[in-house]
Amino acid sequence: MLHKPKKIVEFGSLEGYSAIAMAMALKDIGEGCVYANDLWEMYPYTHSTKDVCLKNIKNHGVEGFIKLGSTDFFKWLKDPGDFDMLHIDISNDASIMLQVREALHEKIQNGAVVIFEGGTVERDNVRWMLEYKKMPMHENIENIGYKILDSRFPSMSIMKKL
């Protein structure tokens, strides 16, 4: 593992699989916690339930490494507190990621990393991005300041210390 975070904050947990993967890595290194947040049934689009997420976490034996919450991302972004890694899988677009870059610039320069879903041209052209006229990320790659980690759809990207 390149980064060995102790405090991972996640937004957009859905059924918990990304949180589970991160918690399994924490379990392997023997410490840390994933603070997994979602709006669950309050989110008007694709969502899961907190109960489904909790069941999946228990089925993978990592409940000691994950704490579930329902914190709103934009409220959290105003006062994020400390974290080593942030995973964002909400309805990401360039306007959101520019807010993240601005709000978390100092934390990123101090070593925190931000991993997020999206960042490629293919991901920028999904139905909902076009339908709701969302700001594409890839044409704003320099302003956002990220690198693509995995270009396979839906893609994963990272913001880290320059």
QUIRAFEN-V721973 format. One record per pair of residues at least 6 apart in sequence whose C-alpha atoms are under 6 Angstrom apart, sorted by the first residue. I is the first residue (numbers start at 0). J is the second residue. If there is no record, write none. Layout:
# QUIRAFEN-V721973
[[I & J] [I & J]]
This chain:
# QUIRAFEN-V721973
[[4 & 83] [5 & 31] [6 & 31] [6 & 32] [6 & 82] [6 & 83] [7 & 33] [7 & 83] [7 & 84] [7 & 85] [8 & 33] [8 & 34] [8 & 85] [9 & 34] [9 & 35] [9 & 36] [9 & 85] [9 & 86] [9 & 87] [10 & 36] [10 & 37] [10 & 87] [10 & 88] [11 & 37] [11 & 88] [11 & 89] [12 & 36] [12 & 37] [13 & 46] [13 & 47] [14 & 47] [14 & 52] [15 & 52] [22 & 64] [25 & 31] [32 & 64] [32 & 65] [33 & 65] [34 & 65] [34 & 66] [35 & 67] [36 & 67] [36 & 68] [36 & 69] [36 & 70] [37 & 69] [38 & 69] [39 & 46] [39 & 47] [39 & 48] [40 & 48] [56 & 62] [83 & 111] [84 & 111] [84 & 112] [84 & 113] [85 & 113] [86 & 113] [86 & 114] [86 & 115] [87 & 115] [88 & 115] [88 & 116] [92 & 134] [92 & 135] [92 & 136] [93 & 134] [93 & 135] [93 & 136] [97 & 143] [107 & 159] [107 & 160] [108 & 160] [112 & 158] [112 & 159] [113 & 157] [113 & 158] [114 & 156] [114 & 157] [115 & 155] [115 & 156] [116 & 154] [116 & 155] [117 & 153] [117 & 154] [117 & 155] [118 & 136] [118 & 137] [118 & 156] [119 & 137] [120 & 137] [122 & 153] [123 & 135] [145 & 157] [145 & 158] [146 & 156] [146 & 157] [147 & 156] [148 & 155] [148 & 156] [149 & 155]]
